Structure formats: C-alpha cells, structure tokens
Amino acid sequence: MASTARKSAPAPAPSETSGPLLGSASSSAALARLERAVGELKARQVEPLLRQAVTALKRGDGAAGAALAMQALEIDERSGLGWYLLAVGRDAAGDLANALRAYETALKLMPDQAEIANDLGRLAYRLNMKPVAEKLFRHYLARYPGSHEAANNLACAVRDQGRFDEAVNVLRPAIERHPHNPMLWNTLGTVLAEQGDPAGAQAFFDEALRLDPAFVKARYNRGNSRLALGDLTEALADCDAALARTTAADERAMMMMARSTIQIAHGEIAQGWRDYEARLDPKFAASTHFLIDRPRWEAGMDLAGKRLLLMGEQGLGDEVLFANIIPELIERIGPDGRLTIAVETRLAGLFKRAFPQALVGAHVTGTIENRTRRAAPFVDMAQIDFWAPMASLLIDLRPTLESFPETTGFLPADPVRVAHWKRVLEDAPSGFKLGLLWKSLKLDGARHRYFSPFDAWAPVLRTPGLSLINLQYGDCAAELAAARDAGIEIWTPPDIDLKQDLDDVTALSCALDLTVGFANATTNLAAAAGAPVWFVSTPGAWPRLGTEHYPWYPQARVFLPPGFGQWDAVMADVAAALPAEIDRHNPGT
C-alpha cells in the first residue's frame, strides 16, 4: 500500500463507539463451507494441502494454514480457494496487508463468491478503507438481500462516512425482519451516538442488552453514551463489565483506552494515565507507531542526567496541553542531561522560545498501509538515551491534582508580537476585545457533538460593550455573514493565517482582553500562554480531570451546560458573566 505523508495526525476521539461487523472468515460455519468446497475440487494435487490448511485454521493456527495454502499455490497459482485460504490464514495471524492482497486475488479468481467480498469488506473496514468496504458489502447484500449480517456491515461502513440517515435506512428493514437481533439494535445505537444523540443511542443499547445481557460491545457503547451524558460512575461500570468479557486484543485495547478517559474524567487520575498507555498498543486501531530505534522511557525511571527525546502526540491541542509538564521535566533532567522535543511543525517556533534549554524540531507523520507512523528526522538518535510520548510522562509528573503547578504561562508568547497586535487591535471596533472560537476544523463523526450551533452564541455576541475579534481558523465565512446580517460585526485581524501562524495566533490571544470558546488548538494556545480564557466545556470532558476547571491552566474559567447539548443555558451563563469582566477591565467607566 502506498505511503501518504501528512503534517499531523488527528487526535483519536476519547472513546469510540463499536458497531461490530458481523461474520468471520475463520468462523466454524465459514470453515465448514470451505471444507466442503475443498472436497469438491477436481485438482487432486492441491486438494490434500488445502484440506490440511482448513484443518490448521479450524484449530486456530492461522500461520500454519497460510503456509499450507502457499504450498498449494506453488502447485497451482490460479487456485481461487488457495488464495482464499491464504487470506483467511494471514487475516487470523494478524498480517492484514498480505491478507488484503490475497482476498483481492481470490475474488478476482472467484468473482461469483459473494462471501469473499464480505470477508474482504470486513478486512478493508478494519484497515479504515471505508469506501472500499462499502462497495464490497453492497456486493454481498445484493447477493443476500435478506441477510442481517450484510445490512449490519453495510450500515457500519456508511455510518463511518458520515451518512447517518442512509445508515438508518439500511438498518430499518433489517430490524423489521430481525427484531430480536441485538447486533442490529446496537449498530443503530452507534449511528445515533455518532450523530451526537447519546440519550437516544443509550435507548438502543439498552434494547440490545435486553435481548442479550452478555453483549459486550453494546455494554461498552452504552458506557460511552453515559460518559457523554456525564454519568461517569455508570459509564465506568459498563466499561469494566465489557472489559471483563473481552478477549480479542484489539477490542481490549480500544476499551482500555475508553476506560482510561472515563477514569480521568472521574478524577481517578493516576490509574487513568496508566491505562491511557493503551493508546500506544499496536492492536489499537488508532495507535501511532513511532519510528524510533532507542529504548523507551518507562514510568519510575530516574531522569537526572538523561538525554530524553519527547515526542508530541495526539492532536495539536493535546501537544499544547501536555506541554504543561515540560518545565518540570527540564528540572528533573538537570544540567547534565538534555531534552529534545519533537512537535507539530506549526508549534516548533513557539516551543523553541519557551524552552531554550531544549533542542526542538518538527516531527513528521505519514500513513503506511493505513496505519499512522511518526518520526523525528532532525534528531541524531545516537545522542538519545531514552524516548517517550508526551502523555506517558503524566504518570510520573501529574499523578494527582496537587501535582499540577499553580503558575501560568508555560508557553509564553513573543512579547514583540504581542505589542504589535495591541497596536493592530486599535483599528478594531472600540470596546472590550473578546476573541471568539466556536468550532473545530475537524468535525467529522461524533466530534461535532462537543460544539454548539453558531446560533447559540447570540446572547454572547449581543452583550453590550464588546469588540468581537474572530480567532476562528478554517472556513467560517458563513457564520461571519450570518452575524453581519443580524447586525453583529465580528472583526477579523489582518495579515494572519489563523490556522498556520500559531506563534502569531498565540501573541494575538495575549493582546486580547479575553478569549472564549470550546477546547481546540487556539484556546489551548491562549491558555498555555497565560492569557485569560473562558472554556465552554461539556459533560464528561476528560481534560477537566474530574473538576469544574482546567488544572492545566489555573487562570482559565470553565462554563458547563446543565446537561448534554443544553447550549442555550451555558451561553446565557457566559453572556451573564461578561458585564462584570468588562467592568473589571474598565473600572470607573
């Protein structure tokens, strides 16, 4: 598969719904079908080898099954069953890239075998090739139009491409035909969860569990919905129950990752950080593979005098958030050691100025066979003793709320640029300079549920005495036009790329009187620089660490809606708090 370079990888969602694909190429029924097909072969030279391959697969030995299939293919490279068995064996052994190629060859040689299309679709889905998986599942559904397995799998592929109504339309007739099938109810729940309706999703997960109380993935999914609704105790109970019954390594890694964020959100910080290491498990579908040939730092190791490479990870906002540990990390390493920091390209200048004792450069991220890989090409690895992903140091440096420092501004802005922006802001409309951010650039999947509609901001925008300053990166022309049509001017600073010029964005935020917005890259930068920031948060947001504030940024204030999606109430609270803040900045006016 081709490698595609990209500057940064998006942060994985704190938790992922699991709408499981149905069927397995190595299930008893599938292998029995293959065994019958082998028995019907006329090619006597390969038939014994293929029969032995099926036997090996039936006892769970994917490597042996694949090896026997390879021997058969050396005799007859046009054997469709040989390629199919090779694919099943490679798949079972975890060699997904070669399994994909073998499935593709098998389907070319046996195009009428819809079961191969379904198996290939499941593998493509696991490799995050959702459009390819959709096409293959449609082929299978056309062959078996009444199959609940085909409908479930197609709905999952369509859902993951953001076509939620279409996914529901695929599932509805399948549920009408199979109302007692818990998988279909669970998948319907995942569609609603991805749409940002955790309460509605929970009702469908409840139904799936009523039909099958031992249904692990429905319990895990219900836990995620409860997390979104702020019911942390029940969310953790569901996740623990799911983990106790899960043996598949990839699913355990996914659930452990979700459990860690629930624990952190619940205030169980130390254990949460330990479980957060699941994000690095190669079995976790969203894990990043770091291309570093040096020993990895482990929790509890002495840092004094060590030459440590710290790798930025997750999304850009997370790299800023986790940088909270760097001042203390430099102290622990001491003058006899050396810290090297690899961060997203746009952050490199800011980190260089903030941490002159460290060597700072940009990491490079790309995809190989649909898996994220990250490297630090500017680093001479011979000069490194240990390396660590940023968040792994939290286990030692931020195990409790008390371990977070009270100081602010660990990523200070360039004072020259702050002064520049103060001069530029004199050209903005008069009033209290309020920077605004209302969305993230990445709003696919369920992520949009953490951001309110722009209309909900109306009470804030109409607060008297404000000079509204646009800090929103990405395409926001529609929102700016809508505000203008309503008689509200949101002033956009000139000569700055709000997405790319992050060093300057940080300086601009420090020149403002206040920045208000959801947690994204810019609000994190403003808070990390020590600027006044008000975060609009959501129930169950893990960065609050079980509190109603942001321990990472002591000066920041948090506004919480009374319940999930109750944006009007929280925006009314922000608007009500603004007059006092304006008066505080302008006493006597």
N, C-alpha and C positions, 0 to 999 in steps of 0.2 A: 504494500500500500504506500502511496506517496506521502512524503512529509511536507506539512504546510507550516511555515514559520508564522508566528504572530507575536505581538509585543507583550501581551499579558494574557493570563488565563482568568476567566471569571471565577469569582468565589463560588464554591459549591453552596447550595442552599443549606441552611442549618439542619433541615431534615427533608427527606424525600418520601413522597407517597409511593406505595408499591402496589401497582395494579399488575399482578403477576401474569405472565404469559402462560397459557395452558399447553400441556403436552410436553413430551421429552423424546428426543431421538433415541435415548437409551432406556426408555421405559420397558417394562415387561411386555406390554402389548406391541410396542413398536419392534422390539427384537424378535418377538414371535412371528410377526409379519415378515420380517427379513429372513427368518429361518425358513419359512415356507417358500419365499421367493428363491432362496438358495437351492432348496430341494427341487425346484422346477427347472434348474439350469441344465442345459444340454452340454455345456462346456465342461467336460469331466476333469480336465486338467486343473481348473481353478476351483471347482466345487468343493473339494476337501479343505482347501485353505480358507475359503470363505466361510465354510461351516465352522471351522476352528476359530475363526475371527469372531463369529457370532457367540460361540461358547465363551470366549475370553471376555467379550463385552457383557454377557449375562452375569459373569462373576465379578463385574466391576473393574476389570483390568483394561482400561482404555488404551494404554501404551501397547500391550500385547496384541489387542485387537487390531490396532493400527498397523503394527509390524506385520501381522499375518496378511492383512489386506494389501500391504505393499508388495509382499511376495507374490500374491495373486496378480497384481497389476504388472509385475515384471514379466509374467507369462502372457497376460492379455491386458494391454493398456487401454483397451476400449471397453472394459467391463464396467458398466454403469454401477452394478452392485458393489464391485470392488472399490470404486471411488466413494460410494455412499458409506460403506463400512469404514473406509479410511477416515471420512469426515466425522462419523459418529465417534470413532476412537480418538481422533485428535480433539474433538469437542470435549469428550469425557475427561481427557488428560489435561485440559486447560490450554491447549495450543490453538487458540481461537483463530489466529491469522491463517494457519495452514488448513484448519477445518473449513474456513470460509472458502478457500480455493477448491478444496475437494468437493464440497457441496455444489459449488458452481459447475464443476466439471460433471458431476453426477447428474445434475439437472439438464445439462446440455445433451448428455447421452440418453437420458430417460425423461424427455420433456413432458410425457403424459402422467408422470408420477407426482401428483399434487402434494403428497406427503413430504417429498423432498423440498418443495417450495416452502412448505410450512416450517420444516426444520431449518432451512436456510434463512427464512424470515426471522425465526427466533434468534439465530446467531447474529444476523445483521442488527437486530434490535439491541442485543447485548453490547454490540460494538458501536452503538449510538448512530447507526446508519438508518435513521427512522424512515426517510422516503423510500429507501430500498426495501426495508421490512414491510412497509405498507403495500407496495406493489406485489410482493410475494404472498402476503396474507390475502390480498384480494384474489389472487390466482387460486389460492386454496379455498376461499369462501365460494368462488364461482363453481368449483368442483363439488363442494359440500355445502350448499346454501342453508341447510338446517343445522349446521354444526355450531354449537355454543362455543367450542374452542376457537373456531375460525372467527366468529364475531368478537369474542373477547380479545383476541390478539390484534385484530384489525383496529378495534376501538382504542387499544393502548397506543398503537403507532400513530393514529390520527390525533388522539389527545395530546401526545407529546410534541406535536407540531402546532399546538395551539388552536386546533379546530374543534372546539369543545361541543358545539351544537351538533356537528357531524358525528362525533363520537357517541353522543347520546342517541342519535338516530340509528346508529349501528347496533347499540345495546338494547334499545327498547323492544324490537321484535324478538330478539333472543331471550329477553327476560319474560316476555309474554309466552314464549314456547317452553321456557325452562324456569318457572318462577321459584323453584326450590333450589336453584343452583347458587350457592353462596359466592362463587367467584365473580359472577356477573354483577351481583349487588355491590361487591367490593370495588370492582372496576368502575361502576357508576359513581361510587363514593369518591374515588380518586379524581374523576372528572370534575366533580363539584369542588373538591379541595383545590385543584389547580385553577379553577375559576375564581377562587377567593371566597368560597362559601363553606367555612369549616363546620358551621352548625348543621347545614343541610347534608354535608358529607357524613357527619357523625351519625345521622339517622340511617343512612345506607350501610355504614359499617356495623351499626347495631343490628340491622337486619341480617347481614352476613353472619354475624356471630350468633344470632338466634338460631339460624339454620345450621351452623357448625361452630359450637363453642370452642373447638380446638383449632380454628382457622387462624394461624399465626399472623399472616400478613394483614388480615383485617384488624386484628388487635393492635398491631404496630401502627397501621394507618389511623386507627381511632386515637391512639396516643398522640400522633402528630396534630390531629384536629383539636384535641384537648389542649395541646400546647398553644396553638394559635388562639384559642379562646381564653388562655390564661389559667386554665385548670391544671396547674403544674403537678400536683400530687397524683391525680388520676392519670395524667399523661405518663408520669414515670412508672406507675403501676402497670399500665398497659405495655410500655416498652420492655419492662423487666419480664413480664409474662411472655411476651413474644420471644425475647432472647432465650428464655429458659427452654423453649421448644424448638429452637432453630439450630440446625447442624451445618447447613451449607455455609462455607467460609465467606463467600461474597455477601450473602444476606446478613450474616452475623456482623461483618464489618460495617455494612450500611446501618444496621440497627444500633450498633455500638456508637457510631458517630451521632446518630439521632439522640441516643440516651445521654451522651456527653453534653449536648447543648441543653437538654432538659435539666440535667443536674446543675449546670452552670446558671441557667435561668432561675433555678430553685434556690440558689445560694450555696450549693454543695460544690464549692469552687475547686478544692484540691483534687477530689476524686474526678470531677468533671474534666479537669485538664489532663489527668492520666488517661481517661477514656477517650479524650479528644485525639490521642495518638492514632486512633483507628482511621483518621483521615489519610494516614500515610500507608495503610495496609494495601499492598498491591492488588488484593482481591476487591477492594472498594472501587467501584466503577469510576468515581470522580477523583481518585487519588492522582497526585502528581509524582512522577518518577524523577528524582533529582540525579543528574548525571555527574556525580562527584565521587571520585575514587580516593576518598580519605575516610578514616574512622568517624563514625557518627557519635557526637556527644550524647551521653546518657544522663538522666536525672541523678543528681547527687554527686557527680564528678566535680572535683576541685577545678576552678577556672583560673586560679592565680598563675600568672606567667605563661598561659597557654596562647597559642595562635589559633584563634577561632574564626571560622567563616560562618556568618549568619545569613541565611537565605530567606529573602522575602517570600511570602506565600499567600494563598487565597487571593482575594481581590485587592485592588489598590487601597480601598478604605481600611481593610484589615492590616495591610502593611503599616499604615499610619498608626492605627490603634495599637498594634503590638509593639511599635517603636517606643512605647511607654517604658519598656524595660531597659532600653539601651544605655541611658546614663548610669544606672546601677550596674549593668553588665560591664561597662568600661571600668568602673571602680573595682569590681571583683577580679577582672583580668589583671589590672595593675600595670605599672610602667614597664615591667619585664615581659609582658605579653603583647599581643597585637590583635585588634579586632578588625576583620574585613566584613563589609556589609554589601550584599547584592540585593538591589531593589529594582522596582519597575523604572524604566528609563526616565519617565517624567518626574520621578522623585529624587533622582541622583543628585542634582544640584542642591536641593533643599537639605538632604541628608549630609552632604559634604560640608555645608556651612554649619549645620547643627552639631556634627561630631568630627571636628578636625583631627582628633586623635586616631580616627579610624581610616582605613582605606575603603573608599566607597566606589562602587561601579554598578552597571546595569546587568541584571540577569537577562537571559534570552530564553524564550519559551516557544515551543512548537508542538505539533502533533505527529506522532508516528503510529500508524495503524490504529488511529482513533484514540490513542492514549496521550495524555499531556506529559511532556518531558521538559525539564528546566535545567539550565546550565549557567555557569558564571565564567564566560570565556576570558574575562580580564584578569582572572586570578591565576597565579603560579601555585599550583596545588602542592608543590614541593615545600612551600613556605607555610603550609597549613597543618596544624596538629589534629584538629577536630572540626567538624562542621555540624550545624544544627538548623532545622527550620525555625523561623522566628517563634512560633507559638509553643514549641517544645520547651523553651526556657521558662515559660509561665509556671511550669510545675515547681520549679525552684524559687523563682523570683516573685511570683504573685499568687501564693497558695491561699491567702486569706484577704479579706477586705482591708485588714490593718496593714498589709504589706504594700498597699498602693500609696505612693507618696502624696502629700498634700500640695506639693509645688505644682505650678502650671507652666506651660510653655516649653515642652521638651523639644519642639521643632520650631525654633524661633524664625520669624520672617526676616527678610533683608530690610534693615531699617531705612536704607536709601530708597527702596521701592515703596515702603510704607509711606514715607514722606511724599514721594511722587504721587501716590494715589490720593493722599489727603488733598493735594493741590487739584488733581483732576476732579475729585468729588465736589469741589466748589462750583463746578459747572452743572452739577445735577440740580434738580428742583430743591428748593430750600426745605429744611426740616430734619428730623431725626433720621439718620441714614441707616435704613434697615435692609440688609441683604436677604434675598429670598431664594430658596430652593424647594421645589415641590415634587420632584420625581427623580428617579434614577435613569441613567441611559439604558440600562438593561432591565426591561420589564416583562420578559417572557415568562411563560409558565406561571407558577403561583406567586412570583415575586411582586406582581402588581398589587397584591392584597395588602402590602405594607405601606402603600402610598394612597393618599386620599385623592378624589377627583379635584381638579383645579377649582371647580365652582365652590367647593367647601371653604376655600381660602377667603371668600368675600368679606367676612367680618374683620379679618386681619387687614386686608387691603384697604378697607374703608375707614380704618382708625385715623382720626384727625392728627395732624402734626407729623406725618410720616413722609419721608422721601424714599420711595421704593426703588431698590437697586437690584437689578437682575444678576444673579450669580448662577443661573441655571444653564448647565452645559447641554450640548445636544440641540436638537431641533425643538425650539419652543415658540416658534412664530405664531402658531395657532392660539396658544394661551395668551401671548402678549397682545395679539389682535383682539381677542375676546375681552381682555381687561380694558383696552383702549376704547372699544365700542361701549363699554359700561362706564366710560368717563374716568378710568383709572390709568395713570401713566406709570409704567414700570421702566425705569431708565436703565439702558444697557451701557456699561462702560465702554469707551472706545479703545481700539488698538490692543485688544487682548483676546486670546483664544481660551475661553473658559474651560475647555476640555484638555487642551495640551499644555498651556503655560501655567503649570501648577505652582511653580515658585512664585510667580506674579499673582496668581489667584490667592495664595496664602497671604501675601503682602496686602492685597486689596481687602481681604476679610479683616485684617488688623487695622485698616484705616476706617472701617465702618463702626458705627455705634453698636450694632448688634446684627448677628446672623441668625435666621430662623429657618428651620427645615427638617426634613427627615434625615436619618443617618445615611449619608452617602459620602463619596470621596471628599467633596468640598467642605461639608460640615465637619468631617473628621479633621481635615487640614486646619480649618479655622480654630477648632477646639484644641488641637495639638500645639498650635502656635500661641495659645494662651488668650485668644480673642474671646469676647463674650459671645456665647452661643446658646440658643434655646433649641433643644431637640424635641420634635414631635415623635413620640415613640409608640409602640404597640404592645398589647398584652403578650407576655411570654418572650419578649426580646432578650436574648441571652447576654448582650454586652452590658446590660444593667446589673448583672451578677446577683439577681435576687433583690435588688434595691429599687428605689424610685428615683435614682440619679445615675450618673455615669462616673464610677470610681476612677476611670482612666483620665477624666477631665474634671478636676474639682470645681472649676469655675462655671461649668455648664449647668443649665437648668433643664429639667425634663417635664414635658407635658404629656399626660396619658389620657386616652379616651376612657370613659367608664366601662366600655365593652368593645368587643371586636367590631371594627368598621363604623363605630359611632363618631364619625369625623366632625359632624356639626358641633357636638358638645365640646370636643377638645379645641377646635378652632375658636369657639366662643370664649374658652378659658384663656387662650393666647391673646385674643383681642382685649379681654378684660384686664390682663396684666400689663399691657403695653403703656397705657397712660402713666402709670406710676414709674415705669422705666424711663419714659420720656422726661418726666419731671425730675427724676434723679440726675439725668444728664444735663438738664437745663434748669437748675434751681433759680427760683425767683422770676421765671418768665410766665 
